């Protein structure tokens, strides 16, 4: 029990460090990624008005593995952003390591045309 709470505390600290440097605007929103044990969630957020511009998650896309589904999540969020006239974003890894599923979301968004 103590180990899992310690992991959460450490991730929260890393996320606070990332958030102190990353800020989303209307022209360049923040692409925030959350990774649970089962799904991956991504949101485009305007921090100036504190609104979510677009969202996608791996429950709505298909793929063989979690990494493939994460890439699709990134591609879908990039398509939605393009429809709304957004071409660039800042990436918020949410305190998670930039590898595996989190990196797949970023690569999918890049392949979809979003610039970081």
N, C-alpha and C positions, 0 to 999 in steps of 0.2 A: 504494500500500500504506500509506503513511504517513497519508494522509487518512482512510482507513477506521478505522484504529486510533485516530486523534485523535477521530473522531466517537464511538467507543465510550467513550473516556475522558471526554469531555464529558457524554455521556448518563449514565454512571455517577455523575458528580459531581452532576448534577441529581437523579438518583434518590436519592442519599444525602441531599440537602437535603430532598426530599419525605418520605423515610422518617424523618427526624429529628423531623418534626412530626405524622406520621400513625401511629396505633396502633390496631389492631383488638382488640375484646374479644368475649366470647361474645354479648352483647346487640347489639353494633354492630361487626360484623367489617369487615375491610378488603377492599374490592373492588379487587384488583390486576389491572392490564391489561398484557399484553405484546403488542406488535405486531411481527410479523416481516414480511418482504417479501411473504409469500404468505398467512399466516393471522393470526387474532387470537385471543388466549387471555384468559380471565378467570377469576379464582378469588376465592372468599370465604375469608378467612384469619383465624383467631383467633390473635393474636400472643401472648396470655398462655400458651396451651398449645402454641403453634407447630404447629397443625394446620390442614389445609385442610378447610373445611366443605363446599364445593361447587365445582365447576369446569365450564366450558363452553368450547368453541372453535368456530371457524368451519368446521372440517372436518365437523362434525356437523349443520350447519344449511344451508338452501338460500337462494339469493338471486342476483340478477343481478350485483350489484357487491359489492366488498369492504365498502363502507360499509353497504349493505343487510344483508349477512351479519353485520356487527358489531352492528347494531341488534338483530338476532335473537339474537345471543349475549347481549346485555344483558337482553333480555326473558326468555330461558330461565333465566339465572342468577337473575333476580328471582323467577320462578315456583318454582324450587327453594328459594330462601330463604324464600318464603312458606309452603311446605309444612313447613319446619323451624321456623316460628314467628319468623323474623327479618323485621323490618319496616324497619330502618334500617341503614345502612352508612356507612363513610367511604371516599372515592374515592382510590385511589392510581394516578396516571397513569404511574408507572414511569419518569419522566424524559422521557417523550415530550410533545410539544406537545399542548395540549388543543384539538385541531381534527381534522376528518376522522373517521377510524376510531375514535380514542380518545373523541372527543365522542359518536360514534354509540353506543358501548357504554354510556356514561353515560345518554344519552337513552333508549335501549332499556330500561335498568334502571329508570329513572324511570317510563316508560310501563307497565312491568310491576308497578309498585307499590312499588318500593324507594325509600326516602327518604335523601337525602344531607344 
